[in-house]
Amino acid sequence: MKYISTRQKQATNIKTAILKGLADDGGLFMPEYIPQLDSEFFENLPNLSLQEIGFRVAKEFLGESISDENLKEIIDEVLNFEIPAIKISENIYSLELFHGPTMAFKDVGARFMARMMSYFSGGKPMKVIAATSGDTGSAVASGFFGVQGIEVYILYPKGKVSPLQEKQLTTWGGNIKALEIDGTFDDCQALAKQILSDEELNQKFTLTSANSINIARLIPQSFYYFWAFAQLQKLKKPIVFSVPSGNFGNLTAGLFAKKMGLPIHHFVASTNENDVVPKFLETGNYESKPSKQTISNAMDVGNPSNFERMKSLFNNDVSEFKKEIESYSFSDEATKKAMQEVKKDFNYTLDPHGAVAYLGLQALRQAQSDKINEDFVGVLLETAHPAKFVEVVEDVLKEQIEIPEKLEAFNKREKKSVEFPVDFEAVKNYLIQEK
Ligand SMILES: *Cc1c(COP(=O)(O)O)cnc(C)c1O
């Protein structure tokens, strides 16, 4: 299997695609074609474990670049937590993607990427650079923690992440270094880009980026769409996924799963007020915008990076998008009401991102589109544990929620960070004297 940049027809192998992250032409790597799984796999799906599914799906994308034995070992390590489909009501299920070490769905992608990078780098020393506005950084840190030969530098904006998020970034020690930048997330991202393209640093070190555009984060996110089917196929109803979307990596992975043969009835791309994709589906024009701050802040994205991948999957044709995806945008007010309603009616606590996905299913039910079989089962992807957004959730539900031990443990540890102004030379000198 070759991997091709979305900008040029420039091909490489999976190893280079993963180690580089971004293609030289600025495009994102995509598999040359989406592999197909055979009918035997689908017939047997309800009997397979999450790990068995992960292995079969990953194998299609990785081919002979890794032995079956090594791949199995990596998959078993990555997927060492549950992803249950919890029944909320007669026709609504919550696929809980948050049972990993940092309690956000980004654990799935980050853990797989970390292990694949380590495998392909063959133990050669490497520096991984990641800018974060919160959740990505902690999942990346957790994924790479203790991995031989890899040093991770996380750049985060001082005072602009929640107290718990900061603890999840700064308390690892070992091979994880937190750089606290006195600026915004955009400043962090700009510094990360400068580091990655600096000639002197690239001569001294092997540098790579761990942001959401790496194809190694996308591949494992397709596993759990199959896993949801394995759990829910017995209902014998069409299945719709509602995906709370920011950079649209999660949704793109779902599109991969469908193209591989999984009979997903339809997708709902649910967003907060950052609505470039819903607008695009409505008007056919894609216009990026500055991001707006909302209570589902992991989706505050004004120019979703994976849009480029979706365009390539749909041959740049908006009518092709519309065959697979409905897209709706929701206000914070509507999101809060949904959280209250689901708590009251079904005694289930949604985080703000999951609540946006819930609203997407409601909107689809009301849309009465002839594309949609009305008797569908809606699966919302619950991307974070509500306790990750404890301030918002407690304020909206007017009650205290329990903080899981896994998160409480971060709170007890001591913060360690190195502070910097927004000054590339200062950060560069630090990296050089680091070894
Ligand atoms: C990152 C994130 C999202 C958005 O996922 P994308 O793949 O960027 O669309 C949704 N919810 C949570 C909690 C996240 O951390």
The ligand as an ORCA input file, in Angstrom:
! r2SCAN-3c Opt
* xyz 0 1
  C     -10.568     16.381     19.689
  C     -11.909     16.194     20.259
  C     -13.070     16.211     19.449
  C     -13.024     16.484     17.962
  O     -12.448     15.433     17.243
  P     -11.965     15.669     15.738
  O     -11.381     14.385     15.304
  O     -10.929     16.780     15.806
  O     -13.135     16.097     14.944
  C     -14.296     15.982     20.062
  N     -14.402     15.784     21.384
  C     -13.318     15.769     22.200
  C     -13.500     15.566     23.650
  C     -12.033     15.962     21.663
  O     -10.976     15.947     22.483
*
